[in-house]
Amino acid sequence: MTSIIPGKTTFHSIIADSNALWRVVAPRGDNTWDCMVDADNPDYAGRKKVFGGEEIIAAVNHGKMWDDLRNSNRDFWQSRQIGDVLHYEDSRNRWVRGVVVQGFDKDGRAAKVLLPTALVGNWAKFDLPMWTDAGVYREGSYNVKKIAEGATFQPNESCIWEYKQGSGQRVSGDPRGMEEIDLSAPSPTEEQHAASLLLKQIEAIRIAVSSSVADVTDYPAHYRAQLQKVADLVASFDLEPSNTEVTPGR
C-alpha cells in the first residue's frame, strides 16, 4: 500500500502548461496535504496547493505504472542482439520488418534500435509507391519513406511480434515467413505518363506567369508580356509526348 510521507512523497500534477513534480510538505488534516512544486521546475518552483490523499495516491500509482512500462521497454531493447530480425506492427497484419542495430534512442542516448528494411503483410495500395491517374507520383506512406532513408527507431515492445509471441500474448498472424513487398518505383501506365507530362507543362505555365508585380508601372505591357510567354511555351510543347521519359517525384 502506498504511504504519503511529508518531504519524500512526490507526484506529477498539471499546473498551467506544465506537468509539474509536486512534493508533499505537511499534513493539513482530514486526509488533505500541503504540497509544493519541486525546485527542479524552474517555472513554477515553490507554488503551493492542497491535495487530497486519494488524489496523491492515484498520481503516485499512475507514475509508477509508467515507470514500470518504460523500464520494461528499456530491458527489452537492452536484451536484443545486434542482427536480430524483428517485426513492428503498424496496424492489424501490416508489419515493418527490421534488423536490430546499435544507434540512439529518441533522447539521443546510445541504444539498440530497429533499422526498418521491408514491409510485409496486408498493406494497402496507397501505402506503397504509386502513380495516380492524375499523373502524380507518390512515394508511399511514412514507413516506406523511413525504409528509404534508413531511419532507425525504437518502438515499444508491445508493438513487436517477437515480444508478444514470446510472452504468450495473442498475436495476429506470423510475419516471419511473409514475402517482402516490392517498394521500387513502378512504371506509369501510358495514360498516367501522358498526364504527368501535361501536368509539368501546366506547371511551367504557372511559373511563367507568377513573377512579382511589385515594380510594375505599365500593367497592360506587363500582362501582354506574360501572355506572350504563355503563347511561346504552348507553341513549344509536344502535346503527344508518348516517348518522353517521366522521372518519379518530378
Beta strands, then each sheet from edge to edge (+ up, - down):
strand 1: 10-15
strand 2: 18-29
strand 3: 32-37
strand 4: 48-52
strand 5: 85-91
strand 6: 94-104
strand 7: 110-121
strand 8: 130-131
strand 9: 137-138
sheet 1: 1+ 2- 3+ 4-
sheet 2: 5+ 6- 7+
sheet 3: 8+ 9-
end
